[in-house]
Amino acid sequence: MDRTEEIEYFRPHQVNRALVSTPRAGGKSFIVARALRRLGQDVTLYGFLGGPTGQYLRAECAKLGIRDRHTTIEGETRINTVLVDRHAGLATVINEPGPEISKTEAESLRRALDEHIEAGDILVLSGSLPRGIPLDTYAGLITSARQRGARAIVDAEGEVLVSAVSVGPWAVKCNLQEFRAIAPDAPEEVTTEAARQQLFDCMRVIVAAGVQLVIVTLGANGLLAVSRTEALEVSAPSVVAKNPTGSGDTFLAAFVAAYSNASSLEYALKFGAAAASANAAVLVPDIGPSPQLDTLVAGTTVIRHEPDFADSGVAGTDR
């Protein structure tokens, strides 16, 4: 659960009084699932839930129409605190360590996925792994999904991302800092055209190695995306940001929603960027029960670049 505390002026090392305190079912996977439901998608949520907070999240699944296939655990589901400075428009996130997952609990979740995932499904693997879960867990789930005719998209970091990419998921979505775990030669920031081209080159290397689509988000500066046939630069319209927490997860949900409806890659990226902007413009991460994104989509620009795989030996269309 995410508890958002809005403060007029956040002062470290001092007593701060919240103007508004809002509890909300949170975590990266839940934000993705909620946004998918807001956009009319059928979605099933897997994960680990325990204790009173876990029951709260199960109730939220029922309220939103999310199919709940969480694994019940002995530990307590964590509560994270988001401190929002109203004046600065910036957020400070404090993540609890969370429960440790037993081998039996981990195997239960794996069996649930193996039993229910079907051809044509999109499996979204989002966030860090809880304590007790092997670092190669996402890699195993990606392989299992592929064997069943499903596609997996990964939003992770560090060794978990490295392991996942090694088995060639359908897609990877990460921010620039996370991307550098799989592409150490990528620039630390993208403020020049040379840095942008360097990042494109690094993304092409990952695609050449077997990932069909790589998306790197750049915060307020938009995102870059590279597939086997396209290289796109997307800039979303600016909004007055109240809390950017969850915007990357909301982008991922909207992108998957549009792409699963047979939209072009370009439109799916625009739709995702628009949803991320809408999420950043509100205090508590959400795009609302009846999201109106048309204006934001219309204000989202796309620049096409040459795929340029001449040196990689990659040719052909997306699988």
C-alpha positions as CSV (number, residue, x, y, z in Angstrom):
1,M,0.0,0.0,0.0
2,D,1.2,3.5,-0.8
3,R,0.4,6.2,1.7
4,T,0.7,9.7,0.1
5,E,1.4,12.6,2.5
6,E,1.1,16.0,0.9
7,I,3.1,18.7,2.7
8,E,3.2,22.4,1.9
9,Y,7.0,22.6,2.3
10,F,8.9,19.4,3.0
11,R,11.7,20.0,5.5
12,P,14.1,17.2,6.1
13,H,15.1,16.4,9.7
14,Q,12.2,18.5,11.1
15,V,8.6,17.9,12.1
16,N,6.4,18.0,9.0
17,R,2.6,18.1,9.1
18,A,0.6,16.6,6.2
19,L,-2.1,18.6,4.6
20,V,-3.6,15.5,3.0
21,S,-3.0,11.8,3.8
22,T,-4.2,9.3,1.2
23,P,-3.8,5.5,1.5
24,R,-3.9,3.7,-1.9
25,A,-3.4,0.2,-3.2
26,G,0.1,0.6,-4.7
27,G,3.2,-1.1,-5.9
28,K,4.3,-1.1,-9.5
29,S,2.3,-4.1,-10.5
30,F,-0.9,-2.8,-8.9
31,I,-0.5,0.7,-10.6
32,V,-0.1,-1.1,-13.9
33,A,-3.2,-3.3,-13.3
34,R,-5.4,-0.5,-12.1
35,A,-4.5,1.7,-15.2
36,L,-5.2,-1.3,-17.5
37,R,-8.7,-1.6,-15.9
38,R,-9.3,2.1,-16.2
39,L,-8.6,1.7,-19.9
40,G,-11.1,-1.2,-20.2
41,Q,-8.6,-4.1,-20.4
42,D,-9.2,-7.5,-18.9
43,V,-6.3,-8.0,-16.4
44,T,-5.1,-10.6,-13.9
45,L,-2.8,-9.7,-11.1
46,Y,-0.2,-12.0,-9.6
47,G,2.1,-11.4,-6.6
48,F,2.4,-12.0,-2.9
49,L,-0.1,-10.6,-0.3
50,G,-0.2,-11.1,3.4
51,G,-1.7,-9.6,6.6
52,P,-4.3,-6.8,6.9
53,T,-2.7,-4.7,4.2
54,G,-2.9,-7.7,1.8
55,Q,-6.6,-8.0,2.5
56,Y,-7.0,-4.3,1.7
57,L,-5.4,-4.9,-1.7
58,R,-7.6,-7.9,-2.4
59,A,-10.6,-5.8,-1.7
60,E,-9.3,-3.2,-4.1
61,C,-8.9,-5.9,-6.8
62,A,-12.5,-6.8,-6.3
63,K,-13.7,-3.2,-6.4
64,L,-11.8,-2.5,-9.6
65,G,-12.6,-5.7,-11.4
66,I,-9.0,-7.0,-11.4
67,R,-8.8,-10.8,-11.4
68,D,-7.0,-11.6,-8.1
69,R,-4.6,-14.5,-8.3
70,H,-2.2,-13.4,-5.7
71,T,-0.4,-15.9,-3.5
72,T,-1.1,-15.7,0.2
73,I,2.0,-15.4,2.3
74,E,2.8,-15.6,6.0
75,G,4.5,-12.2,6.0
76,E,3.0,-8.7,5.9
77,T,2.5,-6.8,2.8
78,R,4.5,-3.6,3.1
79,I,3.3,0.0,3.3
80,N,5.3,2.6,1.5
81,T,5.3,6.3,2.2
82,V,5.3,9.0,-0.5
83,L,6.0,12.5,0.8
84,V,4.9,15.2,-1.7
85,D,6.2,18.8,-1.4
86,R,3.3,20.8,-2.7
87,H,5.4,23.9,-3.3
88,A,8.2,22.2,-5.2
89,G,6.1,19.6,-6.9
90,L,8.6,16.9,-5.9
91,A,8.1,13.5,-4.2
92,T,10.2,11.6,-1.8
93,V,9.4,7.9,-1.6
94,I,10.3,5.6,1.4
95,N,10.0,1.9,0.5
96,E,9.8,-0.6,3.3
97,P,11.9,-3.7,2.9
98,G,8.9,-5.9,2.5
99,P,8.3,-9.6,3.5
100,E,10.6,-12.5,2.8
101,I,9.0,-15.1,0.5
102,S,9.4,-18.8,1.2
103,K,10.3,-21.3,-1.4
104,T,6.8,-22.9,-1.2
105,E,5.1,-19.5,-1.7
106,A,7.3,-18.7,-4.7
107,E,6.5,-22.1,-6.3
108,S,2.8,-21.5,-5.7
109,L,2.9,-18.3,-7.7
110,R,4.9,-19.9,-10.5
111,R,2.3,-22.7,-10.7
112,A,-0.5,-20.3,-10.9
113,L,1.1,-18.5,-13.8
114,D,1.9,-21.7,-15.6
115,E,-1.7,-22.9,-15.2
116,H,-3.4,-19.8,-16.5
117,I,-1.2,-18.0,-19.0
118,E,-2.4,-18.5,-22.6
119,A,-1.3,-17.9,-26.2
120,G,-1.8,-14.2,-27.0
121,D,-1.5,-13.0,-23.5
122,I,0.9,-10.2,-22.6
123,L,2.8,-10.8,-19.3
124,V,3.9,-7.6,-17.6
125,L,6.8,-8.3,-15.2
126,S,7.1,-5.1,-13.2
127,G,9.3,-4.0,-10.3
128,S,11.9,-5.5,-8.0
129,L,11.7,-9.0,-6.6
130,P,10.9,-9.5,-2.9
131,R,13.4,-11.0,-0.5
132,G,13.8,-14.8,-0.9
133,I,13.0,-14.8,-4.7
134,P,16.0,-15.8,-6.9
135,L,17.3,-13.1,-9.3
136,D,16.5,-15.3,-12.3
137,T,12.8,-15.6,-11.5
138,Y,11.7,-13.2,-14.3
139,A,13.9,-15.1,-16.8
140,G,12.1,-18.3,-15.9
141,L,8.7,-16.7,-16.3
142,I,9.7,-15.2,-19.6
143,T,10.7,-18.6,-21.0
144,S,7.6,-20.2,-19.6
145,A,5.4,-17.5,-21.2
146,R,7.1,-17.9,-24.6
147,Q,6.5,-21.7,-24.5
148,R,2.8,-21.0,-24.1
149,G,2.6,-18.4,-26.9
150,A,2.5,-15.3,-24.7
151,R,4.7,-12.3,-24.8
152,A,6.5,-10.8,-21.8
153,I,7.5,-7.2,-21.2
154,V,9.9,-6.4,-18.4
155,D,10.2,-3.3,-16.3
156,A,13.0,-4.0,-13.8
157,E,16.5,-3.0,-12.8
158,G,20.0,-4.3,-11.9
159,E,20.8,-8.0,-12.0
160,V,17.1,-8.9,-12.3
161,L,16.9,-6.9,-15.6
162,V,20.2,-8.4,-16.8
163,S,19.0,-11.9,-16.2
164,A,15.6,-11.2,-17.9
165,V,17.2,-9.7,-21.0
166,S,19.5,-12.8,-21.3
167,V,16.5,-15.0,-22.4
168,G,15.2,-12.5,-24.9
169,P,11.8,-11.1,-23.7
170,W,9.5,-9.6,-26.2
171,A,10.1,-6.1,-24.8
172,V,12.0,-4.1,-22.2
173,K,10.8,-0.8,-20.7
174,C,13.1,1.0,-18.3
175,N,14.4,4.4,-17.4
176,L,17.9,5.6,-18.4
177,Q,19.5,4.7,-15.1
178,E,18.0,1.2,-15.2
179,F,19.0,0.7,-18.9
180,R,22.6,1.2,-18.1
181,A,22.6,-2.1,-16.2
182,I,22.3,-3.9,-19.6
183,A,24.1,-1.2,-21.6
184,P,27.0,0.3,-19.7
185,D,28.1,2.4,-22.7
186,A,24.8,4.3,-22.6
187,P,25.1,8.0,-21.7
188,E,24.3,9.0,-18.1
189,E,22.0,11.8,-19.4
190,V,20.6,12.8,-22.7
191,T,21.0,16.5,-23.2
192,T,22.7,16.6,-26.6
193,E,22.0,15.1,-30.0
194,A,25.3,13.1,-29.7
195,A,24.1,11.6,-26.5
196,R,20.7,10.8,-28.0
197,Q,22.4,9.0,-30.9
198,Q,24.6,7.1,-28.5
199,L,21.6,5.9,-26.6
200,F,19.9,4.8,-29.8
201,D,23.0,2.9,-30.7
202,C,23.0,1.1,-27.4
203,M,19.3,0.2,-27.7
204,R,19.9,-1.2,-31.1
205,V,22.6,-3.5,-29.6
206,I,20.0,-4.9,-27.2
207,V,17.5,-5.5,-30.0
208,A,20.2,-7.2,-32.1
209,A,20.8,-9.5,-29.2
210,G,17.2,-10.8,-29.2
211,V,14.8,-8.3,-27.5
212,Q,12.2,-7.2,-30.1
213,L,11.4,-3.8,-28.5
214,V,13.4,-1.6,-26.2
215,I,11.8,1.5,-24.6
216,V,13.9,3.9,-22.5
217,T,12.0,6.6,-20.7
218,L,13.6,10.0,-20.0
219,G,11.2,11.5,-17.5
220,A,9.9,14.9,-18.6
221,N,12.1,14.6,-21.8
222,G,9.9,11.8,-23.2
223,L,11.3,8.5,-24.4
224,L,13.1,6.6,-27.1
225,A,12.0,3.3,-28.6
226,V,13.7,0.9,-30.9
227,S,12.4,-2.2,-32.6
228,R,13.7,-4.3,-35.5
229,T,12.1,-2.0,-38.0
230,E,11.6,1.4,-36.2
231,A,13.4,3.9,-34.1
232,L,11.2,6.5,-32.5
233,E,11.6,9.6,-30.3
234,V,8.5,10.6,-28.3
235,S,7.8,13.9,-26.5
236,A,4.7,14.2,-24.4
237,P,3.0,17.6,-23.7
238,S,4.1,19.3,-20.5
239,V,1.7,19.3,-17.6
240,V,1.8,20.9,-14.1
241,A,3.2,17.9,-12.2
242,K,1.8,17.3,-8.8
243,N,3.3,13.8,-8.2
244,P,5.2,11.9,-10.8
245,T,5.1,8.7,-8.8
246,G,3.7,5.8,-10.9
247,S,4.0,7.7,-14.2
248,G,6.3,5.0,-15.7
249,D,3.9,2.3,-14.6
250,T,1.0,4.2,-16.1
251,F,2.9,4.6,-19.3
252,L,3.5,0.8,-19.4
253,A,-0.2,0.0,-18.8
254,A,-1.4,2.4,-21.5
255,F,1.2,1.2,-24.0
256,V,0.2,-2.4,-23.4
257,A,-3.5,-1.5,-23.7
258,A,-3.1,0.2,-27.0
259,Y,-0.6,-2.3,-28.4
260,S,-2.9,-5.2,-27.5
261,N,-5.7,-3.5,-29.4
262,A,-3.6,-3.8,-32.6
263,S,-2.5,-0.2,-32.6
264,S,0.7,0.8,-34.3
265,L,3.9,1.0,-32.3
266,E,3.9,4.8,-32.8
267,Y,0.3,5.3,-31.5
268,A,0.8,2.9,-28.5
269,L,3.9,4.9,-27.5
270,K,2.0,8.2,-27.8
271,F,-0.9,6.8,-25.8
272,G,1.4,5.6,-23.1
273,A,3.2,9.0,-22.9
274,A,-0.1,10.8,-22.7
275,A,-1.3,8.6,-19.9
276,A,2.0,9.1,-18.0
277,S,1.5,12.9,-18.3
278,A,-2.1,12.6,-17.0
279,N,-0.9,10.5,-14.0
280,A,1.8,13.1,-13.1
281,A,-0.8,15.9,-13.1
282,V,-2.7,14.4,-10.0
283,L,-1.6,14.0,-6.4
284,V,-2.3,10.2,-6.1
285,P,-1.2,8.0,-9.0
286,D,-4.2,7.2,-11.2
287,I,-5.7,8.3,-14.5
288,G,-9.3,8.1,-13.1
289,P,-12.3,5.9,-13.8
290,S,-13.0,7.6,-17.1
291,P,-9.7,8.7,-18.5
292,Q,-9.8,11.4,-21.2
293,L,-6.5,11.3,-23.0
294,D,-7.3,12.5,-26.5
295,T,-6.0,16.0,-25.9
296,L,-2.8,14.8,-24.4
297,V,-2.3,12.2,-27.2
298,A,-2.9,15.0,-29.8
299,G,-0.2,17.1,-28.1
300,T,2.4,14.2,-28.1
301,T,5.0,14.4,-30.9
302,V,6.9,11.6,-32.5
303,I,10.2,11.9,-34.5
304,R,11.1,8.9,-36.7
305,H,14.8,8.0,-36.9
306,E,16.4,5.4,-39.2
307,P,16.5,1.9,-37.6
308,D,20.1,1.6,-38.9
309,F,20.9,-2.0,-38.2
310,A,23.5,-2.1,-41.0
311,D,26.3,-3.0,-38.6
312,S,24.4,-5.5,-36.5
313,G,23.4,-8.1,-39.0
314,V,19.8,-7.8,-38.1
315,A,17.1,-7.6,-40.8
316,G,13.5,-8.5,-41.3
317,T,10.3,-7.6,-39.5
318,D,9.2,-8.0,-35.9
319,R,8.3,-11.5,-34.9
